Amino acid sequence: MRVRRISSILGGTAALAFALSACGTADVGGGGGGGDESGGEGGGETITIGVKYDQPGLGLYEGDAPVGFDVDVATYIAGELGYSPEQIEWAEAASANRESFLQQGTVDMVVATYSITDERREVVDFAGPYYVAQQDILVNADNEDIQGPDDLEGKVLCSASGSRSAHNIVDDMGIDAELREAGNYSECLSLLGNGAVDAVTTDNTILAGFAAQNPGTYRMVNDPFGEERYGVGLPAGSTERCEEVNAAITKMWEEGAAIEALEKAFGETDFDYEETTPEVDACQ
């Protein structure tokens, strides 16, 4: 089995544990500079994909490989682009470095709970969405005071650096909560556990994974609001590749592979994941 490397910026190696689909037949495009070892357009030997390493159910590094829904989606898409699982190189894409990784060519694409926004579209391209999530709140299991966003008035709220989630509550909803940013959501969970913050907010998919990993420790408020459209991040100017990825996403839902991945990730949790096929955006 071919050993895949993680980007040299991050160090380490990774091997893929799960693949949803067989290798596709599409020609391999140039993409970003991160994984095309051939140096030319088409015929690349590898593809480098940024995923999360700290999000249970979505992208969690276990053993020697990342696993989760986003990882399965990325694997399926890569297969449709002509890459076998052995040709995928994984890189950890934290919320704060997703744009820079794409701009610098560290990765060829990002599949990391990456919500499509107009602001982000100014510097990167998006295919998708491949899933539409909503925002929610996580608190300690014994906290009954917080039942929704309005109850966050005067509370300390944590979100990961590079995420818009906490700002959606404070800026867009006008709720006077104190914001505390952490490097990632695992850090937010540590702060929640030791009482340094009152709540953590982000997408309900992310919170469901953490709640399932820590039964009896945390409680998901289950008062979803807003909309988070998960896209596949691509370097700016990737119109052709965007169309290829959109075709892969559509096929993934049509043949039921997306639902299989969601069931695998969240089937044993209380999370009522969305089963409606998302409508992909036109590539720009």
N, C-alpha and C positions, 0 to 999 in steps of 0.2 A: 504493500500500500504506500502510495506517495505521501510524504510528510509535508503538510502545508505550513507555511510560516506566517506569523502575525507580522504586521508592519514593523520595520526596524525601529520606528519611533517608540514602539511599545515594548518590543522584545518578546521572546518566547516563541513557542510553536503551538499549533492547534491541529487537531484531526477531526473530521466531521463524523458525527455519530449517527445522523439520521438524514435520509433523503426521501422526499415525497415523490419525486418523479424520476423517470429515466432521462437520459441525456436527450436534449432536443436536437433539431437539425438546422437551426438558424445560424447564419454566419456570425462569427465573433467580431464585434466592432472594437475600435481602439479604446474607447472609454477614457478613464483617467489613466495616469501613468503608473498607478500602484501595482497592477498585476500583470500587465501584458509584457511578458519577458521576451517576446519575439521582436518587440520594438516597432512593428509595422501595424497597419490597419487591417484587421482580420487575421485569423489564424493564431490568436494569442494563446499562450500555453496555460495561463492562469487568469483568474479574476479575483480581485481583492474587494471584499465586501465588509463594510463597517456595520457592526451590530452592538447592542448593549451586552455587557458582561455581568450586570448586577441586578437584573430584573427577572425574578422568578415568573415562569409562564411565558415570557416573551424573549428574553435573551439573557441566559445565565450561564456563566462558565463553570462547567462541572467536569472534573477529571481532566481531560485534555482537549475539551471541545465545548463551544457554546451550544446551548439547546434552548428551545422555546418556539413559540409561534412565529416570531419574526425570522428566526433562523430557518424554520421550515419554509416560510414564504420565500426567503432569499434563495434557498436551495432549489426550490421549484423554478423560480425565475431564471436562475443561472442555467438550469437544465434546458429550459426553452431557448436560451441564448446559445446553446451548444457546449456548455461546460459540464463535465462530469463532477460528482462530489469531490473526487481527488484533485480537481483543478481549482477548487475554491480555497482562497487564503482569507482567514478571518482577521479582522482588526477591531479592537475595542473603540467604539465611537461614543464617547460621552456626549451629553447634551450640548456642552459648551464648545466642542471641537468638530461638530458635524460639517459646518460650512467650510472651515479651514481645511479639513481633510479632503473635501471635494475640490476646493480651489487649488490646493497644492499638489493634487494628484496622488495623495497618500492612498486613497481608495478609488475604486471605479464606481461604486455606488454605496448608498447608505440605506439600510433597512433597520431602523432603530427608533420605533415609535416617533417618527419624524413628521410632525404635523405640518401640513401644507399651509403656508401663509403668504400674503402678498409681499411682506417684508423680506422673507427668505427667498422668494422668487426673484428678487432684485439681484441676487448673487449666485444662485444655483437653480437648476431645473428640477422639476418633479414629474414623475410618472405616478399614475394612480388617481385616487386613493385605492389601496388594497383592503382597507378596513376603516370603518367610521366608529370611533369611540366617543365617550362622553367624559366629562370631568366629574370627580367626586372627592370625598374627604375621608381620611383615615385617622382614627383616634385610638387611644388606649382602650382596652376592652371594658374597663370599669368607668369610663367617661360617658355619662348619659346627658351631659349638659349640651354637647354639640350634636345637633341633629340636622344641620344644614348650613349653608353659607352665612345666613343672617346671624347665627350663633357665634361667629368668629369675631364679632366686634370686641376689641380690646384683647384679643388672644394673640399668641405668637404662632405664626404659620410658617411652615418650612416647605421649600421647593428646591429643586436642583438648579444650579447655575446653568443658564442657557435656556431654561424652560420659561414659558409664558404663563404657566398655570396660576401661580400665586398672584401675578399682576392682573389676571382676569378677574380675580375676586376683589382686589384692592382698587385697581384703576377703573376697570370696566363696570363693576358692580357697586363701587363706592363704599365698600365695607372697610371700616377703620381697624384693620388688623396689622400687627407688627410683622414685617417680613424678615425671615432669616434664610439666607441661601446656603446650601451645602454643595459639596462637590458632586454628589450623586444621591440617589434616593436611599441607598443603604445607609449613608451618613444621616439622612433625615430620620430614618427609622431608629438609629441609635440615639439621636437627640430626643425623639419622641419617647423612647423607652426610659431615658434617664430624667425626663421631666423638663428638659431645656426648651422644648416647644410643646404647644398644646395640640397641634394637628399637622398633618401632612396633606397636601393637595396635589393631585396630578390626574392623569387619565385613569378611568375606572379599571381598565385592563391591568395597568401597573399595580394599582392598589390591591386588586383581587389576588394577584400573584403573591404579594407580600403577606396578605392576610391568610392565604392558604398555607404558606410556608411557616407561619407562626400562629397556629390555631390557639384560641383562647387568650392571646396576648394583645391583639389589635382588633378593632371593630371598624368595618367599613360602614359609613353613614348610610349609603344606598339612597342618596338624594341627588341623582345625576343631573347635570346641567351643561349647557353649551354643547359644542361639537368639535371633535378632534379628528381630522381627516388624515390618516396615516399615508404618507407618500413615500415613494422610492426616490431618494435624493440622487441627483446626477450632476456632473459638471455642467456649467453653463454652456449652451450651444449644442446640447445632446438631443436634438429633435428626433433624429432617426432612431437612436437608442431608446428614447422615451416611447416612441410608437411600438417598438419591439416589446418593451416591458409592459406597456398597456395591453398588448395582445396576450402576453403570458398571464397577466392578472385576470383578464376576462376568461381565459381558458381554465385557469385554476378554480374559479368559482363555478363555471359551467359544469365541469366534470366532478365537482364535489370535493376536490382536494383541500379547498380552504376550510370547509366545515370539518373535515377530518382533522386538520391541524388545530382548529379551535377546540374540538372535543378532546384531542390529545393534551392540549395545554390547560384547559379549564374544566374539563368534564367532571372532575371530582371536587369542584368548588361550588359555592353558592352563586357564582357570578353568572348572570343571565346574558351571555354574549350575543351580539348582533348576528343574525343569520341572513339578513337581506344583502343581496349582491350590490356592492357599491357601483355607482356610475363613474367611470374614469373621466378625467378632464381631457380636453383636447390638448395635444402637445403644442408648445409655443416655440 
